[in-house]
């Protein structure tokens, strides 16, 4: 188990290095339909992408969120690209008093625009111990397929994009993506190696005491 944890640590460090490279690289066009079947977290998540088109503001979805700004909602809005595909864009965070789109009219971008952000993998099912409820319009995770079905848009990409912050009054606060990778594999490895050493020491004393007892009985 200790060796396995060392291998996992090497894999995690490589993942962190690759993600850091993606995040700081220049944006590339968002993957098109031909690439969608191969999209996966290991190769694509947190890649900086850009797309041009229009927001479908009347079909936005609010997903409960807890951020450095407190509790509120992610504003996920379908984005109709110029290539006739639809990508769900996480425009950013709004507090509870801004959940109604009418409370942030200047943030509702109606003209053609270009969005730059980080590609994210869909989060199916819901949050911790809380399932998404499309019928009740209660969302706890960014489940792309379920949101697309509930909002009635077709040809949807199997990923969403965390948009970077934009300087616009009333706009959701973007750029809050948290990049955090737990890397405690070295601690676990040392724990397993320590347990193995303790077992060897215990076995040594057990065998030694047994041999002493045998010699005593023979004498």
C-alpha positions, 0 to 999 in steps of 0.5 A, spaced: 500 500 500 505 504 501 508 503 494 501 504 491 501 511 495 508 513 492 505 511 485 499 515 486 503 521 489 507 521 482 500 521 478 497 527 482 503 531 481 503 530 474 496 532 474 497 538 478 503 540 473 498 539 467 492 543 470 497 549 471 499 549 464 492 549 461 490 554 466 495 559 464 496 557 457 492 562 452 485 560 450 483 555 444 477 554 441 472 550 445 471 543 442 466 542 437 462 536 436 467 532 433 471 532 439 465 531 444 466 524 445 473 524 447 472 529 452 475 527 459 477 530 465 484 527 465 486 531 458 481 537 458 478 539 464 481 546 466 483 548 459 482 555 457 477 556 451 473 561 448 467 561 444 463 566 440 455 567 440 449 569 444 447 568 451 440 565 451 438 569 457 431 566 458 433 559 459 438 561 465 439 556 471 441 557 478 445 552 481 446 553 489 453 555 491 458 556 497 464 561 495 469 565 498 463 571 497 458 566 501 452 562 499 448 564 493 448 561 486 452 560 480 448 563 474 448 557 468 446 560 461 446 556 455 450 560 449 449 559 442 455 559 438 456 561 431 457 554 429 450 552 431 452 548 438 450 550 445 455 550 450 452 551 458 456 557 461 457 558 468 457 566 468 459 566 475 456 567 482 450 571 485 448 572 492 440 570 494 438 577 493 440 577 485 437 571 483 432 574 479 434 576 473 430 582 473 435 585 479 441 585 474 438 587 468 445 590 465 448 584 466 444 580 461 448 580 455 444 580 449 448 582 443 454 577 440 460 576 445 466 572 446 466 568 452 473 566 455 473 561 461 475 554 463 472 548 460 469 543 466 466 536 466 459 535 467 457 534 475 451 529 474 446 527 479 447 533 484 451 535 490 453 531 497 447 528 499 442 532 495 439 530 488 438 535 483 430 536 482 429 539 475 421 538 476 422 543 482 427 547 479 432 546 485 439 544 482 445 542 487 450 541 481 452 543 474 449 537 471 449 539 463 445 533 460 439 534 465 439 542 465 439 541 457 433 537 457 430 541 463 431 548 459 430 545 452 436 546 448 439 541 443 446 540 440 449 541 447 456 540 449 457 535 454 461 540 458 460 547 461 465 553 461 467 557 467 467 564 465 472 569 467 470 575 470 467 581 466 467 588 468 460 589 467 455 592 472 450 587 475 454 581 471 455 575 475 462 574 479 466 570 474 473 567 475 471 564 482 474 557 479 477 553 485 483 549 483 485 545 489 487 538 489 488 534 495 495 531 495 496 527 502 499 521 498 506 521 501 503 522 508 499 515 507 505 512 504 509 513 510 503 511 514 503 504 511 510 503 511 510 505 518 505 500 520 509 495 516 515 496 520 511 496 526 509 489 524 516 486 522 518 489 529 512 485 532 514 479 528 521 479 530 519 479 538 514 474 537 519 469 534 524 471 539 520 470 545 517 463 542 524 461 541 526 463 548 520 459 550 522 453 546 529 453 549 526 453 556 522 447 555 528 443 552 532 445 558 
